[in-house]
């Protein structure tokens, strides 16, 4: 019996290892409470994934590239591009992750040197609401793109080109040049993937400046549409309990039962 269990475990591991790459996320996204140091737990509910936020706490978005290639990640917080501050769309700028790289985005990008910290706050105080865009508050999303790979042929003499085709060759070169601008024409359907917020209580504020230097690099997308769109919804504990995402807290003891800690301080005894 023990031998059969070992064989079954080995077969399950082999099946997991052979899982097609298309079934795995290119980039994993997690939210970290920077004040408590805890990774926020994720709760699946009706096809969506929720994380609980604590008002006033700073947080970071952890992005992990699970591939051996560079990828571009467009990060949206409350429907706002976390780098440019524009209303988020997959065609916009984002962070380029090296193979297997994991990094934490701690705030709104203010320059190449610093960010304004993300923190959970009341919805009217959120950056999106204060800039007149409250409709998508409560959603953190990423759109992921692969990098276009250039084929480098083995060096060998090439065939001659007819002089009459020189003009057409120049035209083809010009047609291939605006690949970056073509990426900005991604379909509007991807934009709707960021979803809507209903009865949202908290959002993401524009916090204190923090030193977070980054550089710049070139990146040509392999496709006009993202190969992965992932979003996390967040709200405070009471709101998530009201939605049925989290169970409502139960009292540790009944109202009519004796309690070991009914008060806070020692009161004076009554006079005789």
C-alpha positions as CSV (number, residue, x, y, z in Angstrom):
1,X,0.0,0.0,0.0
2,X,2.8,2.4,0.9
3,X,4.5,1.6,-2.4
4,X,1.3,2.5,-4.3
5,X,1.1,5.8,-2.4
6,X,4.7,6.7,-3.4
7,X,4.0,5.9,-7.0
8,X,0.8,8.0,-7.0
9,X,2.7,10.9,-5.5
10,X,5.4,10.6,-8.0
11,X,2.9,10.6,-10.9
12,X,1.1,13.7,-9.5
13,X,4.4,15.6,-9.3
14,X,5.3,14.5,-12.8
15,X,1.9,15.7,-14.1
16,X,2.4,19.1,-12.4
17,X,5.9,19.4,-13.9
18,X,4.4,18.7,-17.4
19,X,1.7,21.3,-17.1
20,X,1.6,23.4,-20.2
21,X,3.2,26.8,-19.9
22,X,0.0,28.5,-21.1
23,X,-1.8,27.3,-18.0
24,X,0.7,29.1,-15.7
25,X,0.8,32.8,-15.0
26,X,3.7,34.6,-16.6
27,X,3.7,37.1,-13.7
28,X,2.4,36.4,-10.2
29,X,0.9,39.3,-8.2
30,X,0.7,39.6,-4.5
31,X,-0.1,42.5,-2.1
32,X,2.0,43.0,1.0
33,X,1.0,45.1,4.1
34,X,4.2,47.1,4.7
35,X,3.2,48.1,8.2
36,X,2.6,44.5,9.5
37,X,5.0,42.8,7.1
38,X,2.3,40.3,6.1
39,X,1.4,39.1,2.7
40,X,-2.3,39.7,2.4
41,X,-4.3,36.5,2.0
42,X,-6.4,36.0,-1.2
43,X,-10.0,34.9,-1.1
44,X,-11.8,33.5,-4.1
45,X,-15.5,34.6,-4.4
46,X,-17.8,34.3,-7.4
47,X,-15.0,34.2,-9.9
48,X,-13.1,37.1,-8.4
49,X,-10.1,37.3,-6.0
50,X,-10.2,39.6,-3.0
51,X,-7.6,40.8,-0.4
52,X,-8.4,42.5,2.8
53,X,-6.9,45.9,3.4
54,X,-6.5,47.9,6.7
55,X,-7.2,51.6,6.4
56,X,-4.1,53.7,7.1
57,X,-1.6,50.9,6.3
58,X,0.9,51.2,3.6
59,X,1.1,48.4,1.0
60,X,3.3,47.2,-1.8
61,X,2.5,45.2,-5.0
62,X,4.8,42.2,-5.4
63,X,5.4,41.2,-9.0
64,X,7.2,38.0,-9.8
65,X,8.3,37.0,-13.3
66,X,8.0,33.2,-13.5
67,X,9.6,32.9,-16.9
68,X,13.1,32.8,-18.4
69,X,12.4,35.9,-20.6
70,X,11.8,39.6,-20.1
71,X,8.2,40.7,-19.7
72,X,6.5,44.0,-19.6
73,X,4.0,44.6,-16.8
74,X,1.5,47.4,-17.0
75,X,0.3,48.1,-13.4
76,X,-3.1,49.6,-12.7
77,X,-4.2,50.7,-9.2
78,X,-7.8,51.9,-8.9
79,X,-7.9,52.1,-12.7
80,X,-4.9,54.4,-12.8
81,X,-1.5,53.6,-14.4
82,X,0.9,53.4,-11.5
83,X,3.7,54.8,-13.6
84,X,2.2,57.6,-15.7
85,X,-0.9,58.5,-13.6
86,X,-3.1,58.2,-16.7
87,X,-6.4,56.3,-16.8
88,X,-5.0,52.8,-17.2
89,X,-4.9,50.9,-20.5
90,X,-2.8,47.9,-21.5
91,X,-1.1,49.8,-24.3
92,X,0.6,52.2,-21.8
93,X,4.0,52.1,-20.2
94,X,5.0,49.7,-17.4
95,X,7.7,47.9,-15.6
96,X,10.1,45.5,-17.4
97,X,11.0,42.5,-15.3
98,X,14.1,40.5,-16.0
99,X,13.9,36.7,-16.2
100,X,12.8,35.3,-12.8
101,X,12.9,38.7,-11.3
102,X,10.7,39.6,-8.3
103,X,10.2,43.2,-7.2
104,X,7.9,45.2,-5.0
105,X,6.2,48.3,-6.3
106,X,5.6,50.5,-3.3
107,X,3.8,53.6,-4.7
108,X,2.9,55.9,-7.6
109,X,5.9,56.6,-9.7
110,X,6.8,60.3,-9.4
111,X,10.2,60.2,-11.1
112,X,13.0,57.8,-11.9
113,X,14.1,58.3,-8.3
114,X,11.0,58.2,-6.1
115,X,7.4,57.1,-5.6
116,X,4.4,58.3,-3.5
117,X,3.6,55.5,-1.2
118,X,0.5,53.3,-1.7
119,X,-1.7,53.2,1.4
120,X,-5.3,52.1,2.2
121,X,-7.6,55.0,2.9
122,X,-11.2,56.1,2.8
123,X,-12.5,56.2,-0.8
124,X,-12.9,60.0,-1.0
125,X,-9.2,60.3,0.0
126,X,-8.0,57.9,-2.7
127,X,-5.8,59.3,-5.5
128,X,-8.3,58.1,-8.1
129,X,-11.2,59.8,-6.4
130,X,-9.3,63.0,-5.8
131,X,-8.4,63.2,-9.5
132,X,-12.0,62.7,-10.5
133,X,-11.8,58.9,-11.4
134,X,-13.6,57.0,-8.6
135,X,-15.3,54.4,-10.8
136,X,-12.6,51.7,-10.6
137,X,-11.4,52.2,-7.0
138,X,-10.7,48.9,-5.2
139,X,-9.0,47.0,-8.1
140,X,-5.3,46.3,-8.6
141,X,-4.6,44.8,-12.0
142,X,-1.7,43.9,-14.3
143,X,-1.5,43.4,-18.1
144,X,1.5,41.3,-19.1
145,X,3.3,41.3,-22.5
146,X,6.0,39.1,-23.9
147,X,9.0,40.6,-25.7
148,X,9.3,40.3,-29.5
149,X,12.3,38.1,-30.3
150,X,14.5,38.9,-33.3
151,X,15.6,36.1,-35.5
152,X,19.3,36.2,-36.1
153,X,20.2,34.0,-39.1
154,X,23.4,32.2,-39.5
155,X,25.9,34.5,-41.4
156,X,26.0,33.6,-45.0
157,X,26.1,35.4,-48.4
158,X,22.7,36.8,-49.3
159,X,21.1,36.7,-52.7
160,X,21.3,39.8,-54.8
161,X,18.4,42.3,-54.8
162,X,17.0,43.6,-58.1
163,X,17.4,47.4,-58.4
164,X,13.7,47.8,-59.2
165,X,12.6,46.6,-55.8
166,X,14.7,49.0,-53.8
167,X,11.8,51.4,-53.3
168,X,9.5,48.6,-52.1
169,X,12.2,47.5,-49.6
170,X,12.3,51.0,-48.2
171,X,8.5,51.1,-47.8
172,X,8.5,47.7,-46.0
173,X,11.1,49.1,-43.6
174,X,8.9,52.1,-42.8
175,X,5.9,49.9,-42.3
176,X,7.6,47.8,-39.8
177,X,9.0,50.7,-37.8
178,X,5.9,51.8,-35.8
179,X,5.6,48.6,-33.8
180,X,5.6,50.5,-30.6
181,X,2.7,52.8,-31.7
182,X,0.7,49.8,-32.9
183,X,0.9,48.3,-29.4
184,X,-0.9,51.4,-28.1
185,X,-4.0,50.4,-30.1
186,X,-4.8,47.3,-27.9
187,X,-8.5,46.4,-28.0
188,X,-10.9,48.2,-25.7
189,X,-12.1,44.9,-24.4
190,X,-8.9,44.5,-22.4
191,X,-9.7,47.8,-20.6
192,X,-13.0,46.4,-19.3
193,X,-11.0,43.6,-17.6
194,X,-10.2,45.9,-14.7
195,X,-13.8,45.7,-13.6
196,X,-16.0,48.0,-11.6
197,X,-16.3,48.7,-7.8
198,X,-19.7,48.5,-6.0
199,X,-20.1,50.0,-2.6
200,X,-16.4,50.3,-2.2
201,X,-15.2,51.6,1.2
202,X,-11.5,52.1,0.8
203,X,-9.1,53.1,-1.9
204,X,-5.4,53.8,-2.5
205,X,-4.0,57.1,-1.3
206,X,-1.1,59.2,-2.6
207,X,1.3,59.0,0.4
208,X,4.7,60.2,1.4
209,X,7.6,60.3,-1.0
210,X,10.0,57.3,-0.9
211,X,13.3,56.8,-2.6
212,X,12.8,54.0,-5.2
213,X,15.2,54.5,-8.1
214,X,14.6,52.8,-11.5
215,X,16.2,52.9,-14.9
216,X,14.8,52.9,-18.5
217,X,15.0,50.3,-21.2
218,X,13.7,49.5,-24.6
219,X,11.0,46.9,-25.0
220,X,9.1,45.8,-28.2
221,X,5.9,43.9,-27.5
222,X,5.4,40.6,-29.2
223,X,1.7,41.2,-29.6
224,X,-0.8,44.1,-29.5
225,X,-2.9,42.4,-26.8
226,X,-1.6,41.3,-23.4
227,X,-1.0,37.6,-22.9
228,X,-2.1,37.8,-19.3
229,X,-4.6,40.1,-17.5
230,X,-4.9,39.5,-13.7
231,X,-6.8,41.6,-11.2
232,X,-7.2,41.6,-7.4
233,X,-10.0,43.4,-5.7
234,X,-9.6,44.8,-2.2
235,X,-11.7,46.4,0.6
236,X,-11.7,46.5,4.4
237,X,-12.7,43.5,6.5
238,X,-16.3,44.7,7.2
239,X,-17.0,45.3,3.6
240,X,-15.7,41.9,2.5
241,X,-17.8,40.3,5.2
242,X,-20.9,42.1,4.0
243,X,-20.2,40.8,0.5
244,X,-19.9,37.2,1.8
245,X,-16.2,37.0,0.9
246,X,-15.2,36.6,4.5
247,X,-17.3,35.0,7.3
248,X,-18.7,37.5,9.8
249,X,-16.7,37.5,13.1
250,X,-18.3,35.4,15.8
251,X,-18.1,36.5,19.5
252,X,-15.6,34.5,21.5
253,X,-18.2,34.0,24.2
254,X,-22.0,34.4,24.6
255,X,-23.5,37.5,26.1
256,X,-25.0,35.5,29.0
257,X,-21.9,33.5,29.9
258,X,-19.4,34.5,32.6
259,X,-16.3,36.2,31.1
260,X,-12.8,36.1,32.4
261,X,-12.1,39.7,31.1
262,X,-15.3,41.7,31.4
263,X,-13.6,45.1,32.0
264,X,-10.3,46.9,31.6
265,X,-9.2,48.3,35.0
266,X,-9.7,47.6,38.7
267,X,-12.5,49.6,40.2
268,X,-12.7,50.7,43.8
269,X,-14.9,48.4,46.0
270,X,-18.2,49.9,47.3
271,X,-18.1,51.5,50.7
272,X,-19.3,49.5,53.7
